[in-house]
Amino acid sequence: MTVRNSVTPRAATDVSNYDIETDVLVVGYGAAGASAAFEAARTGARVRVLDRAGGAGGASAMSGGEIYLGGGTPIQLACGFDDTPEDMAAFLTAALGPSADPAKIAEYSSGSVEHFQWLVDRGVPFKPSMWDAPTWVPPTDDGLMWLGENSWPFTELAKPAPRGHRPTAKDFGGNLLMECLAGAAEKVGAETLFDTYVTRLVVADDRTVVGAVARRYGREITIRALRGVVLTTGGFVDNDAMLADHAPQLLGHTKVSAGTDDGSGIRMAQALGASVRHMGAGQVGMSLIPGLAARGMVVNARGQRFMNEDTYPGRIGQAALYRQNMGGAWAGGDTAVWVIVDETGFEDVPAPQRWGVQPTHVAETPEELERLAGLPAGSLVDTIARYNEFAVHGTDLDLHKAQRWLRPLTPPLAAIDVKAGIRPPSESGDRRGTGASVFTLGGLHTDLDGHVLDHDGYPIGGLFAAGRAANGLHGFGYISGTSLGDGTFFGRRAGTAAARNL
Amino acid sequence: MTVRNSVTPRAATDVSNYDIETDVLVVGYGAAGASAAFEAARTGARVRVLDRAGGAGGASAMSGGEIYLGGGTPIQLACGFDDTPEDMAAFLTAALGPSADPAKIAEYSSGSVEHFQWLVDRGVPFKPSMWDAPTWVPPTDDGLMWLGENSWPFTELAKPAPRGHRPTAKDFGGNLLMECLAGAAEKVGAETLFDTYVTRLVVADDRTVVGAVARRYGREITIRALRGVVLTTGGFVDNDAMLADHAPQLLGHTKVSAGTDDGSGIRMAQALGASVRHMGAGQVGMSLIPGLAARGMVVNARGQRFMNEDTYPGRIGQAALYRQNMGGAWAGGDTAVWVIVDETGFEDVPAPQRWGVQPTHVAETPEELERLAGLPAGSLVDTIARYNEFAVHGTDLDLHKAQRWLRPLTPPLAAIDVKAGIRPPSESGDRRGTGASVFTLGGLHTDLDGHVLDHDGYPIGGLFAAGRAANGLHGFGYISGTSLGDGTFFGRRAGTAAARNL
């Protein structure tokens, strides 16, 4: 039995006075919280945003800043791409599945052009130019990028259009995005309080949420929220006990967070009878250079390819971790994943874009490379021979990598162990470790207005959630930009709904 | 928003009178419920067992009846196998992982010999003879079988001993097991009430569970439980909305249940603030004949092998469904899984043990078989060539199948589509469909005495759970016999603890 911070709700009858009174209380000041606070405050409601850290930001500020937008945004049109909400929804349904929320995907897709304009109006800059190759983050300030839409099987399911929209910034744009959103929220009157950790909700006799209890510099404070509480506390990647219970495959990998994604908001609401969805799902940022992978092969510990290497690299990462057992949590697992590339492919990617990656092994023959990498005899030799035959014929019969990236691999050859890590330009150290950086996608079950639902499917009065405290758009899949995307989009909805909850 | 039967707890202050009063209320009359009822009743407590069906049984009665037992049972010793609780625990930790419950595994392993005797004392017959080949259910009445303990990687993690204990019965033994357990419970005084569907719990002001509300022939009845309520309502495989939220990979496959595993007990407790674990986990009974698979290969839609074919067949099934996308829920997935076997291997398995399986395709060459099965050109040809080389050298470099089962595959060759189904002798129809029959493993988080824990890790007063309403021993893995095993073992504990909860 693990005893944690108590999240058991406090009865309103047990709270004699409140230290703070507001209309809408927003708990957590990342992108979702800032979006909720902005929309609530601009209705004229009193809004208070709390964060346990010393300022706004959370995991949002550490991110690349990509937002998944489409349906014909000005950036898409300027770059020469048509798009429709229907194609966007078809792609998201496949990419975020299985069991991604169809109503949320439809709403998000049809509202995407408006949401783009909302972001621009908040001061978020997007440059109308395109980066046209697989990458985690473009090495340029290009504002539009593919996120797997032009890779199999999605090419067969929806008309491809690039939908990765990226704020104009040097390297990672999350900081800039947060500055714009927090600035906008505060400009319309949202008040903040930092270094304040909300631990439990305050509930009336009828289970309506009417406030929260928090810890601030060792002292307990109480906040009364007349219209509602919006939980934007993030996911639970920093809570190993929750990972063990719900997503043990993610344990032990590098955590993508500001260190505060402990699932507290999810647990506070669950203690009150809230339901959750897809708690096992996770994004997997694999420590590979997408440009190198696209120019070569990605193989598992048996030397087998398992996914078309030109797709959104997070899909390769999810497959590696959940299906090929990278990291080795599952009994009997293979634990290694390798990027195999030849000298031509390696040098095709300019050195600065290789983020410090070096070949782990170099060899003059497939046989030698296989031996150096410790792969079963003949396995990689067979896989390279088969791949090279596909390249000669221009068709990847196994995994449907686009012809553009198919070229026979010719010695000298390199094998890169993804556990050796990458060194993104925005970070000082190496991402060395297990080959993966992860965060959670599961969370509270909400409706389109961010109401948190109970186990009967009914809203819990006065309780809202958005961002990674909620499951949002996601099934078990993930695409870059859908977390900031649904966090800001449905964060706005939650803020509006809470302010109207008179 | 899906509206289901309400599971919101009813306040005790809103219940004016009770139709039934008992000390211990057991909800659900499968193996776990019968075990709990027996132990509670033999302390002298008044015990009432409810079931929504017209009699005892549930999914337990439909099962093969195998119970996972070891540590040196009389049956193991009679068959010439030494075993220790430590080896049993080491195997279970690996096989039921990741994140299987270490305390429950230790307790279950050290108490296993006693639990065997308890089952014998309840009249469950076990024959001291061994069936020594991979199978779902032995074609004989042998009482002991391997469940993967002698397959890689477990051979490297624990001293192998067979631990599949099977009641002496013609074919499936679940019915016999249930007769023994229900008979024992009723003999010591447990009273039953059938056709009664419990919908919600009754709670006192301090959140202690003091009873339940049920529906019986369209009328609501209330039951007061002075010492506690034990939820043994089964898993949630019959609830597609819950599957979509928590285990979408299991959607659409054949459900292993009596049709009543709707997760009601899990949801009733969650509505009260109970926590759950591993809701994404599922057992996958794959529609293949283990003896044929062991004598051949199992390949995915790219013609690749992915697991040693001599292991517990449920592990092959889990890998096929969760990792090779059998059934196709995941975007971009392959959807086929094939058993490849040659004529010698096929005929080595006597016809009655083939459970109606016929080759889907037969061919004189690997090339022809590959073409008939629609596998990518060259894929199966390569895999067979590689496998045959392993067979010649007596070592499976890729997946470590035991030498005993390695033999070059020589034409004529057959490919068997697992979707064609199997026809277990105990069933009238074919199990034709998706290639898999599934049930859920996730459920309520309990301690060693079956107390249901809240999100702070504390027991909820008066509330107990066992069987598949609880997560029990399991992480994401499964081995036959661990469900009846932990259901009866921890069901006993829950019944004892509830009866003592004065």
Interface residues (C-beta under 8 A of the other chain):
Chain A: M1 T2 V3 R4 N5 S6 V7 T8 A94 A95 G97 P98 S99 W152 P153 F154 L157 A244 D245 H246 P248 Q249 L251 R267 Q270 A271 L272 G273 S275 V276 R277 H278 M279 G280 R302 Q304 M307 T311 R315 Y322 R323 Q324 A329 W330 A331 G332 P376 A377 G378 S379 D382 R386 E389 L397 D398 L399 H445 D447 L453 D454 H455 D456 G457 Y458 G475 F476 G477
Chain B: M1 T2 V3 R4 N5 S6 V7 T8 A94 A95 G97 P98 S99 W152 P153 F154 L157 A244 D245 H246 P248 Q249 L251 R267 Q270 A271 L272 G273 S275 V276 R277 H278 M279 G280 R302 Q304 M307 T311 R315 Y322 R323 Q324 A329 W330 A331 G332 P376 A377 G378 S379 D382 R386 E389 L397 D398 L399 H445 D447 L453 D454 H455 D456 G457 Y458 G475 F476 G477
